[in-house]
Amino acid sequence: MLRRIGIVDQMVEANLGWVPYTQLANVTGRPAISLPLYRTPGGLPMGVQFVGRLRSEDLLLRLARQLELAAPWAQHLPPPAVAAAV
C-alpha cells in the first residue's frame, strides 16, 4: 500500500538523495569507512568510501591501516575556513 501511494519512494528520495552511498551503507547494515586519500590543490581532504561485506569491520580497519602507512594523513590539517577577525 505504501509503495502504491508513493510514500516509500518519497522517503527514499528525501533520505538518500543528498548522500546516497553513505546512507545506503547505514540502511543495509554494511560496515563502511571513509578515508582522506586525496587533497585538492587548495589543501582540502577528499575522502574515498569503502563498503565491506556484513561483519567485515576488521577488513576495513586493516585496509585503513595499510593505506595510512603507505600515505600518512593524520598530520595534515585542513586550511582555516575563515581568517581570524582582529
VENFENFEN-V561663 format. One record per residue. RES is the residue in one letter. NEAR is the number of other ideal C-beta (glycine too) atoms within 8 Angstrom. Layout:
[[RES & NEAR] [RES & NEAR]]
This chain:
[[M & 4] [L & 6] [R & 8] [R & 5] [I & 6] [G & 7] [I & 8] [V & 8] [D & 8] [Q & 8] [M & 8] [V & 9] [E & 8] [A & 7] [N & 7] [L & 11] [G & 7] [W & 4] [V & 6] [P & 8] [Y & 8] [T & 10] [Q & 10] [L & 9] [A & 12] [N & 8] [V & 7] [T & 6] [G & 5] [R & 9] [P & 11] [A & 12] [I & 10] [S & 9] [L & 11] [P & 10] [L & 9] [Y & 7] [R & 8] [T & 8] [P & 3] [G & 5] [G & 8] [L & 8] [P & 10] [M & 9] [G & 8] [V & 8] [Q & 10] [F & 10] [V & 8] [G & 11] [R & 6] [L & 7] [R & 5] [S & 9] [E & 8] [D & 6] [L & 9] [L & 13] [L & 9] [R & 8] [L & 10] [A & 10] [R & 8] [Q & 8] [L & 10] [E & 11] [L & 6] [A & 5] [A & 6] [P & 6] [W & 10] [A & 5] [Q & 5] [H & 9] [L & 4] [P & 7] [P & 7] [P & 6] [A & 3] [V & 4] [A & 4] [A & 5] [A & 3] [V & 2]]
